[in-house]
């Protein structure tokens, strides 16, 4: 009979494995269900918007709740502009910080640099916001024009906020990919910089993409920084110095002041769109990975 | 005699733990020179002291002097004027386990050549084919140069590593138990190859197998328990019984 040869201790280990598997499966299932439930909840509550002319009203360019106009498109544009410009600044900076810590800079500075980056993750967002209101905003106001509460102020601080996310995700990938290559690369007469730029980084495509997805998710999802610094005018900004309002700040503002009207209902659409933006970025980057292959080093060319 | 490597009073320690102490050694050009000894005595450390690879490992301290004859000139391996990358380009190394880069077969050779030597695409292509032929791998891989190197068999991977080292046209080749991860037939193939290459390169081979050492060695050294090396004289090398007796004493 099958299984009769098993010793009691092996059976015990098997049962232990089953329990662990069941626990892990439950944890994974709960996580997936939570995300699905949130999305389902958002869709369910935005359903009323789909009927009649409600959708056209929400997907329009004017937010004037007093005159019955609940357009959220300026906020969609605001979120996309702020999130992507913050990433344009933070992502290259994050990659450079990682390169510096992984061999481009002096080895003795690597540990202190990474310690500072880790410390940055523990600074509450509201502290960044508050300090910027008193330091950065006056600087922009005096240096340029306007009130200082602007796209520029928010993007600079938001870049600082997402920097540790980018650096730490990429750092963990480089720590995984780098060490097995070190002796080989050194024995071939490559410098640390060549090893990093031509081997370790291209072979860390996974980490580079994960850092981009998580960084962008953090940038688009952050509420306090745009709320405190971006000026919150429900408009499409015409320059870096004009105010903008993001979807997240918009939700926070409306919830704080109103909870009954059609304005409140439009917030669910904001939630769905936020959800879809991060999902789209995630899937888009996944696609790039499957098209280019994991290494980006495949194929023969000598370049 | 024509020396290629001179080691004087070499000591290497890792995190305060001394692995080699006051070691002196003279390696002749050509070879193969085979270094045997029990595991854990520092054969690999001695080999890596020649191309300064120990420095890539944490808390390594090296003292003493290593001189290498590169391109007809003596070079102080640990001299302040020596650029370590330049040294390593002229002292090739093949590791114990095949250490192919996780890229295609041809990129394994092309990438280091382009980065380290800055060669043109045409020159790289020529050297690549020549090196693969020299390592007797060309016929097996010429139709799958774009395939990932990890898809090759263990013996093929090790010959690719050898080809990669040969493509640099080095003066000295260091081989750290190059056949230990291979089956008998693949190992014998590599051994034949090394005997052939010894006419053009200085070969320093670490081996844990006495039989292999007998087949390969033109010169043999034994690394002893006390961290010193002892030369095995020519007559002993040719006489199996005498060699075995000597080994029993030394090991």
Interface residues (C-beta under 8 A of the other chain):
Chain A: X181 X182 X183 X184 X186 X187 X188 X189 X190 X191 X194 X198 X199 X203 X295 X297 X298 X299 X300 X302 X303
Chain B: X51 X53 X56 X85 X86 X87 X88 X89 X92 X93 X95 X99 X101 X102 X103 X104 X106 X107 X110 X111 X112 X114 X115 X116 X121 X124 X125 X145 X146 X148 X164 X168
